[in-house]
Amino acid sequence: MTSGPDEIPSLVIRDCAAVFADPLCFLFNLILNTSCYPMRWKTSAVHPIHKKDDRSEITNYRSIALISNFAKVSHKLSPNQHGFTKCRSTETNLVSISQYLSDALDNHSQVDVVYTDLSKAFDRIDHGLLLIKLESSQESGVPQGSVLGPLFFNIFINDLADDLDVPHLLFADDMKIYLTIDSIDDALRLQDCIEEISRRFSFTRKTKPLLFDYKINGSILTRRESIRDLGVIFDSKLFFGEHIRTIAGTAFRALGFVLRAGREFSDVATLMLLYITYREQRRFLKNVVFMLNGAYPPRGCPQGLLLGEVGLQSLLDRRMEHSVIFLFKLFRGLQECPHVLERISLRVSRSGSRVRSVFYIGQRHTDIGLKSPVTRMLQNYQSVDAHIDIFCCSISQIKKFFSISS
């Protein structure tokens, strides 16, 4: 679902960029010079996407409006915005906040995070305020699916972000404001930055945390024990126990479906394609081995033997591969994550030194620090740097190494 009413998908424009560049440049300049916008580019294809709860309720659907990909142009975003922009994503947003929290908790500090929930943010832009910078004939809201939506919204959110003097991250209209809390002054500083707020969360392992009652319009914000942030469930001690249980439960439910649906399959390759729909690997492997050999593997059979029989990577190897690729993208400019990048130190080895690692892994005080994104990435890369050099290899070479080594 990447094409608008003209049914030209984005991959066609991307792959034929050299062909389209000159005519589009001429057309865009003509639009700017004549102040006339093509009517066809104002038309959008609207698709209802189910969000949650009862599917028979229209309010539980989000309308996704797709315009022509030719009509989409770039626009300026806040440097803390991880949506709408190349080299940033939910992953870079989550890695950034996870690293900040890990560093603070590793130093036995507390972090308070205030999560915003701007309901129907794109539909509620007040054009009375927007007229300070723009002229418009609408009273509120913006064209769905157009580049004006994120552009107009970001005029507001960028101004808000520019006025904040505490760390913050955005992904589209989801914003979190956070600060390490070591004293009441830190809490008051965070309170001063609160504007459009609905949820509050504290990360700490202290037995007596500093519990400050943050307010908005006189109402005390609710403090949560866990919260879902861009699909990941964070708990106050950064254990991720609830998130793991949720993912495991989803995997087991998907496993039941895969095994029931594939009961009559004689082709193992077909069943392997279904495997990607869930993550409960060991039980799946046992069923595939049964299909291949006609007998279940003995109880306690080593995971490595099962993987070798089927030709799959272990979940551990997949996580290692992913973290090494993330590090690769970070240093190649394919992932933009400044807060994480500044936490990585390069090692300058002395002549004759036996230490060959290019990265310096700093001392960590707790298991939280040892499990932080940066520490894990560097440790994973250190275990394979004799075979992979992220400064001169390619992603395909990294994937090939892990596929062979597993």
LINJO-V941774 format. One record per pair of residues at least 12 apart in sequence whose ideal C-beta (glycine too) atoms are under 6 Angstrom apart, sorted by the first residue. I is the first residue (numbers start at 1). GAP is how many residues later the second one is. Records with the same first field share a line. If there is no record, write none. Layout:
I->GAP / GAP
This chain:
4->41 / 62 / 63 / 64
5->38 / 40
6->62
10->59
13->56
41->27 / 30
44->21 / 23 / 101
45->21
46->17 / 19
47->17
48->13 / 15
49->13 / 15
65->79 / 80
66->79
67->78 / 79
72->75
73->74
75->76
77->77
78->80 / 83
80->81 / 88 / 89 / 90
81->89
82->89
83->88 / 89
84->66
87->248 / 249
88->248
90->140
92->243 / 245
93->76 / 78
94->136 / 138
95->242 / 245 / 278
96->73 / 241 / 243 / 244
97->72
98->275
99->241 / 273 / 274 / 275
101->102 / 137
102->266 / 270
104->76
105->100 / 133 / 263
106->258 / 259 / 260 / 262 / 263
109->71
110->71 / 94 / 96 / 99
111->67 / 69 / 92
112->69 / 78 / 90
113->63 / 65 / 88
114->63 / 80 / 83 / 86
115->61 / 84
116->59 / 80 / 81
117->81
118->55 / 78
121->52
122->20 / 27 / 31
123->18
125->17 / 27
164->29
166->13 / 24 / 27
171->59
177->16
181->29
187->25
191->23
194->22
197->19
200->14 / 21 / 23
201->23 / 26
202->34
203->33 / 35
205->32
226->16
238->130
251->27 / 28 / 29
252->28
254->23 / 24
255->23 / 25
258->16
259->28
262->12
268->23
281->34
285->21 / 25
288->22
289->20
313->93
317->85 / 89
320->60
321->81
323->53 / 54 / 57
324->56 / 57 / 74
325->70 / 73
327->50 / 54
328->62
343->31
344->30
345->15
347->13
357->25
359->19
361->17
387->14
388->13
